[in-house]
């Protein structure tokens, strides 16, 4: 029998070579780690685990021509005493990378230079991206299908623009998933649709009354009721600061950075005035709708609170939709739809109602016509 390494003659059934010390009975079932699972290496006296978590592309100019340069992004952790410890840590590097979320806007900025398409196509995507502006500041992994669907529903342009929005969302998720910044392509479940969708997901009257009666008894009922009478999107509601509230005029100035929704004025309905008075009392600044400890409330916290409120109030809220993108019939966005539905039942000009909800379907009308606080108040007082 010869040594598998130095080829020296050794006794049969030997486990090690007496000349070079090489092990002879190496298992043939050893399987190398697959691509993308990471690697380990020794640095000094300790081992380091390293894993690629993504790639970005930079446009550079070489000899007068534009070329793409690929940059690799890695995460690593050293200090392991043994190779085994480093290998066991590799999966955690992906988990840690996922926790470091980036916003929708930064995801778009990272994706854009990597996508191969003509100038005309990229210009269409850039135009579509404008209507996702309400979710620009939200961490990508915290955005759900209702946030994106709301953007499509509010888009004032034609079907082609909304189709581009859906396509763009799908491309961003396809870019994010292999980089461990998303787990599901929810862009594929967006509905292009069109037309008036204000009543599609509005809370029914009995649910609204149950929430009203639960204020002071069920935690969060006051927040949900306030959103129903203010009409802000969930992210807009949580962004409201005490400084945005005019105590004299009893009105908020806020809203997403969109043409029709930028810094819109929303007067407070008498039905929620006691709630707003309590939330802004003795406060100069800070979030109006905050977490129990006074810090800014996250989208996840608000969603969890919303569903617990509906559950405590006995509101039937089943899961609906295709497999992989099931969602509740009523979501935090339903409060905004409820506000729009309530406005349909009271008298008021279209321009005043559009100004209150910040909808873009008639942005030119709003742009050329002035809106007064008294006119806005007549609408919200009648809700």
C-alpha positions in Angstrom: 0.0 0.0 0.0 1.3 3.4 -0.9 0.7 6.7 0.9 -2.0 8.8 -0.8 0.2 11.9 -0.5 4.0 11.0 -0.6 3.5 7.6 -2.3 5.8 5.9 0.2 5.2 2.2 1.0 3.2 1.7 4.2 1.6 -1.3 5.8 -1.9 -2.2 4.6 -4.9 -0.8 6.7 -2.6 2.1 7.9 -4.6 5.1 9.0 -1.6 7.5 8.8 1.6 7.6 6.7 4.7 6.9 8.9 6.8 9.1 6.5 4.7 12.3 6.0 1.9 11.7 8.6 -0.9 12.2 6.0 -4.3 10.6 6.9 -5.2 7.8 4.6 -8.9 7.1 5.2 -10.2 10.5 4.0 -14.0 10.3 3.5 -15.1 10.5 -0.1 -18.4 12.1 0.9 -16.9 15.5 1.8 -18.9 18.2 0.2 -17.7 21.7 -0.4 -19.8 24.6 0.6 -21.8 26.1 -2.3 -21.2 29.5 -3.8 -22.4 32.4 -1.7 -22.2 30.5 1.6 -19.0 32.2 2.6 -15.5 31.2 3.5 -13.1 31.3 6.4 -9.4 32.0 6.6 -6.7 32.2 9.2 -5.4 35.7 10.2 -2.5 35.4 12.6 -3.5 33.1 15.4 -7.3 33.4 14.9 -9.8 32.5 12.2 -12.1 35.0 10.3 -15.5 34.3 8.7 -16.3 36.2 5.5 -19.3 36.3 3.3 -20.4 38.3 0.2 -23.7 40.0 0.8 -24.2 42.0 -2.4 -22.8 43.8 -5.4 -23.1 47.3 -6.7 -22.1 48.7 -10.0 -20.3 52.0 -10.7 -20.3 53.7 -14.1 -16.8 54.7 -15.0 -15.2 56.3 -18.1 -12.4 54.4 -19.9 -10.9 55.8 -23.1 -13.9 58.0 -23.6 -16.4 55.2 -23.2 -18.7 54.5 -20.2 -18.2 51.1 -18.6 -19.6 49.3 -15.6 -17.3 48.5 -12.7 -18.5 45.9 -10.2 -18.0 46.4 -6.5 -18.3 43.5 -4.1 -19.7 44.1 -0.6 -18.7 41.7 2.2 -19.2 41.2 5.9 -16.7 39.5 8.1 -16.0 38.7 11.7 -12.7 37.6 13.2 -11.3 36.4 16.5 -12.4 32.8 16.4 -10.1 30.4 18.1 -10.8 27.5 15.7 -11.8 27.0 12.1 -15.0 25.2 13.2 -16.2 28.2 15.2 -15.7 30.4 12.2 -17.6 28.0 9.9 -20.5 27.9 12.3 -20.7 31.6 12.4 -21.1 32.1 8.6 -24.9 31.9 8.5 -25.1 34.7 11.1 -23.3 37.1 8.8 -26.3 37.0 6.4 -28.7 37.6 9.3 -26.7 40.6 10.5 -26.6 42.0 7.0 -30.3 41.8 6.7 -30.8 43.8 9.9 -28.9 46.7 8.3 -31.8 47.8 6.2 -31.8 50.6 3.7 -34.7 52.8 2.6 -36.7 52.4 -0.6 -35.0 55.4 -2.1 -31.5 54.1 -1.4 -32.5 50.7 -2.8 -33.6 52.4 -6.0 -30.3 54.4 -6.2 -28.4 51.1 -5.7 -30.4 49.2 -8.3 -30.5 51.8 -11.0 -26.8 51.6 -12.2 -27.0 47.8 -12.3 -30.0 47.5 -14.6 -29.3 47.0 -18.3 -31.9 48.9 -20.3 -32.0 51.7 -22.8 -32.3 55.4 -21.9 -36.0 55.5 -22.8 -36.9 52.5 -20.5 -34.8 53.9 -17.6 -36.5 57.3 -18.0 -39.9 55.5 -17.7 -38.7 53.9 -14.5 -37.5 57.2 -13.1 -40.9 58.8 -13.8 -42.6 55.8 -12.1 -40.3 56.2 -9.1 -41.7 59.7 -8.4 -45.0 58.2 -7.4 -43.4 55.9 -4.8 -42.2 59.0 -2.9 -44.5 58.4 0.1 -42.4 55.2 0.8 -38.9 56.7 0.0 -37.9 57.2 3.7 -39.3 53.9 4.9 -36.8 51.0 5.4 -37.1 48.6 2.5 -37.8 45.5 4.7 -40.6 47.3 6.5 -42.6 48.2 3.5 -45.6 45.9 2.9 -47.9 45.4 -0.1 -50.4 47.9 1.2 -47.8 50.7 1.3 -47.0 50.1 -2.4 -50.6 49.6 -3.5 -51.5 52.9 -2.0 -48.9 54.6 -4.1 -50.3 53.0 -7.3 -53.9 53.9 -6.3 -52.8 57.6 -5.8 -50.9 57.8 -9.1 -52.8 60.4 -11.2 -51.3 59.2 -14.5 -52.6 56.5 -16.9 -52.4 52.8 -16.8 -49.0 52.7 -18.5 -47.4 54.6 -15.7 -48.9 52.3 -13.1 -47.7 49.3 -15.1 -44.2 50.8 -14.9 -44.6 51.3 -11.2 -45.5 47.6 -10.8 -42.6 46.6 -13.0 -40.1 48.8 -11.1 -41.2 47.4 -7.8 -40.7 43.9 -9.1 -37.2 44.7 -10.3 -36.2 46.3 -6.9 -37.3 43.1 -5.1 -35.5 40.9 -7.5 -32.4 43.0 -6.8 -32.9 42.9 -3.0 -33.8 39.2 -2.5 -30.4 37.7 -3.4 -28.7 40.4 -1.3 -30.7 39.2 1.7 -32.6 42.5 2.0 -36.0 41.0 1.2 -37.5 37.6 1.2 -40.5 37.9 -1.1 -41.2 39.8 -4.4 -44.4 41.6 -3.4 -44.2 43.7 -6.5 -45.7 40.9 -8.5 -48.9 41.1 -6.4 -49.6 44.8 -7.0 -52.9 45.6 -8.8 -52.6 48.1 -11.6 -56.3 48.8 -11.7 -57.4 52.4 -11.8 -60.3 54.6 -11.0 -61.8 55.5 -7.6 -60.7 53.0 -4.9 -61.5 55.2 -1.8 -64.2 52.8 -0.6 -62.5 49.5 -1.5 -60.9 49.0 1.9 -62.8 51.5 4.1 -63.8 50.4 7.6 -67.6 49.7 7.9 -69.7 51.9 10.0 -70.1 49.4 12.8 -66.4 48.9 13.0 -65.8 52.6 13.2 -68.3 52.9 16.0 -66.8 50.0 17.9 -63.4 51.7 17.7 -64.9 55.0 18.9 -66.4 53.3 21.9 -63.1 51.5 22.7 -61.2 54.8 23.1 -59.9 54.9 26.6 -60.5 51.2 27.1 -58.4 49.6 24.4 -54.8 50.6 23.9 -54.3 52.2 20.5 -58.0 52.8 19.7 -57.5 56.6 19.9 -54.7 56.4 17.3 -56.8 54.4 14.9 -59.8 56.7 15.3 -57.6 59.7 14.8 -56.2 58.4 11.5 -59.8 57.7 10.3 -60.6 61.4 10.8 -57.3 62.9 9.6 -56.8 60.9 6.4 -53.0 60.7 6.7 -51.2 57.6 5.4 -49.8 55.5 8.3 -46.2 56.7 7.6 -47.5 60.3 7.4 -49.4 60.0 10.7 -46.3 58.7 12.6 -44.2 61.5 11.1 -46.4 64.2 12.6 -44.6 66.3 15.1 -46.2 68.4 17.8 -44.6 71.4 16.0 -46.8 70.5 13.0 -49.9 71.3 15.0 -51.4 74.8 15.0 -53.2 75.0 18.4 -55.0 78.2 17.5 -56.3 77.0 14.2 -56.6 73.4 15.4 -55.0 72.0 12.3 -52.0 69.9 11.2 -49.6 70.6 8.5 -48.0 67.4 7.2 -48.1 64.8 4.5 -45.8 63.0 2.1 -43.6 64.9 -0.3 -45.8 64.6 -3.3 -47.1 67.3 -5.6 -50.6 67.2 -4.1 -49.7 66.0 -0.6 -46.7 68.2 0.3 -47.3 70.0 3.6 -51.1 69.9 3.2 -53.3 71.4 5.9 -55.8 69.1 7.7 -58.2 70.6 10.2 -59.1 68.5 13.1 -62.6 67.1 13.3 -64.5 67.8 16.6 -64.9 64.0 17.0 -61.2 63.5 17.6 -60.3 67.0 19.1 -60.2 65.6 22.7 -57.7 63.0 21.5 -55.4 65.5 19.8 -55.6 67.9 22.8 -54.5 65.1 25.1 -51.7 63.9 22.8 -50.2 67.5 22.3 -50.8 68.8 25.9 -47.6 70.0 27.6 -45.5 69.1 24.5 -43.4 71.5 22.5 -42.0 69.0 20.1 -41.8 65.3 19.5 -44.0 62.8 17.7 -47.7 63.2 18.3 -48.5 59.5 17.8 -45.6 58.0 19.6 -44.6 54.7 21.3 -45.5 54.1 25.0 -42.0 55.4 26.0 -42.5 58.6 24.0 -40.1 57.6 21.2 -41.1 57.5 17.5 -43.4 54.6 16.7 -42.3 52.4 13.9 -44.5 51.1 11.1 -44.4 47.6 12.5 -45.5 48.8 16.0 -48.4 50.7 14.5 -49.5 47.8 12.3 -49.4 45.4 15.3 -51.4 47.9 17.4 -54.0 48.4 14.6 -54.7 44.7 14.3 -54.9 44.3 18.0 -57.4 47.1 18.2 -59.6 45.6 15.6 -59.4 42.2 17.3 -60.3 43.7 20.7 -63.2 45.5 19.1 -64.6 42.3 17.5 -64.0 43.5 13.9 -63.8 40.5 11.6 -60.6 40.9 9.6 -59.8 37.8 7.6 -56.7 37.2 5.5 -57.4 37.5 1.7 -55.4 37.4 -1.5 -53.1 35.0 -3.4 -50.8 32.6 -1.6 -47.5 34.3 -0.7 -49.1 37.8 -0.4 -52.1 37.3 1.8 -53.2 40.4 3.7 -55.9 41.4 6.0 -59.1 42.8 4.5 -58.6 45.9 6.7 -55.1 47.4 7.1 -53.8 50.7 8.6 -54.4 52.1 5.1 -58.1 51.4 5.6 -58.2 54.5 7.9 -57.3 56.7 4.9 -59.9 55.1 2.8 -62.4 55.6 5.6 -61.6 59.3 5.7 -62.3 59.5 2.0 -65.6 57.7 2.4 -66.7 59.9 5.2 -66.0 63.0 3.1 -68.3 61.7 0.4 -71.2 61.8 2.9 -70.8 65.5 3.7 -71.2 68.7 1.6 -68.0 70.4 0.4 -66.3 71.3 -2.8 -64.1 68.8 -4.6 -61.1 71.1 -4.2 -61.4 71.2 -0.5 -61.8 67.5 -0.2 -58.9 66.9 -2.5 -56.8 69.3 -0.4 -57.6 67.5 2.8 -56.7 64.0 1.6 -53.8 65.2 -0.6 -54.9 63.0 -3.5 -53.2 63.6 -6.8 -56.0 62.7 -9.2 -56.9 66.4 -9.6 -53.6 68.1 -8.8 -54.0 70.8 -11.4 -57.3 71.9 -9.9 -55.7 72.1 -6.5 -52.7 73.9 -7.9 -54.8 76.8 -9.4 -57.4 77.2 -6.7 -56.8 78.5 -3.3 -58.1 76.7 -0.2 -59.0 78.4 3.1 -59.0 77.0 6.6 -62.7 77.9 7.0 -63.6 75.9 3.9 -61.6 72.9 5.1 -63.1 73.1 8.6 -66.7 73.0 7.2 -65.8 69.6 5.8 -64.1 68.1 8.8 -66.7 69.5 11.2 -69.4 67.7 9.3 -67.7 64.3 9.4 
